[in-house]
Amino acid sequence: MTLLTLNAVERSHGDLTVFEGVSLRLGEGERVGVVGDNGSGKTTLVRVLVGLDPPDRGERTTRRDLRIAYSEQIPDLPAGATVLEAAHAAFGELEALEGELRELEGEMAGHPDDRRLLRRYEDCLAAFEAGGGWDRERFAERTLTGLGFSRAQLDQDVSTLSGGQKARVALARVLLRPADLLVLDEPTNHLDLDGIAFLEDLLGRRRAAYVVVSHDRHFLDALVTSVVEVEGGRVTRYRGAYRDYRRQKQAELDRALDEFKKQQDFVAREMEFIRRHMGSRRTAEARGRLKRLRRLELLARPPAERHVRLSLGVAEARGLRGQTSSRGTTSATPSPAPGPCSAGSGSGCSSATASPSSAATASARARCCA
């Protein structure tokens, strides 16, 4: 069953079009990764998906009773609450159901034969149990400790936490909330390796659909069944895990490079003919070829394959003991693409140079390996 669809959606920031013509469908149980360079529009897409930002054009539709839990990169936690209390804020729906169950029990005691009350009680109880209502406090503690908090820190005021710790509390709160669609924006940013392993296991066992924005290819490879790429104002979906996306993407780049090289060879041959024959008996033919070249739509050079150098280090920051970090640098020097010349009626011509597409900045996190 379809949970959410985007149809021909466009979103802009001022005069800048972030993306346009976006059509996506999310169904029950789907596991989707969102990738793209920093600033490409991943968070903008996510905010449109969850309904925080409306499309400038196009349409967003959802299932009528759709429940979405969204974790932002910059959390907003209740003032004066402890870590555990802030996590318990995810249980508002379950607490309301429990309150209704207590009220229905009181009414049923006075009207034991009322079938309407019995049916309502059964519906509330089923929803309460499906959301883990009986085990919610234990689940909250297990989630917080799994994400790196000690039991002593569960009673700590959230106002005293570091930014990374606050992000982990917000992530726990979203993971605890009953939802049909879970949307996580860079959830591994403030987790150590144990925390990432815990999150992978938790999401792997979750039945609900989820969308995860991440630069962590290992994390995505372990979880997602399709990848949405945000690049150059376009949003493209690829089926399969992250490694499948990379294979499909590389095949696309190879085809695009082959077409680019074929066109460049064609342009070079035509330019050579024009240079040789402009001003000769074949001037008319040369001018005809020049005219056709001017109408030719030049293909952009595909981005070069990115080479990422990773350096590993162990970061010991507050709440991040054992964190493995990496720094990646990208190098790519594509050569400029020549374009067709512009020539007057004489025999000479000058070549035009098309601007190449620059290679995207790469970011990756390396895992410890044996």
ABEGO torsion letter per residue (X at the ends): XBABBBBGBBBBBEABBABBGBBBBBBBGBBBBBBEBBGAGAAAAAAAAAGABBBABEBBBBBAABBBBBBBABBBBBBGBBAAAAAAAAAAAAAAAAAAAAAAAAAAAABAABAAAAAAAAAAAAAAAAAGAAAAAAAAAAAAAAAGBBAAAAABBAAABBAAAAAAAAAAAAAABBBABBBBBGAAAABBAAAAAAAAAAAAABABBBBBBBABAAAAAAABABBBBBBGGBBBBBBEBAAAAAAAAAAAAAAAAAAAAAAAAAAAAAAAAAAAABGBAAAAAAAAAAAAAAABBBBBBBBBBBBBBBBBBBBBBBGABGBBBBBBBBBBBBBBBBBBBBBBABABBBBBBBBBBBBBBBBBBBBBBX
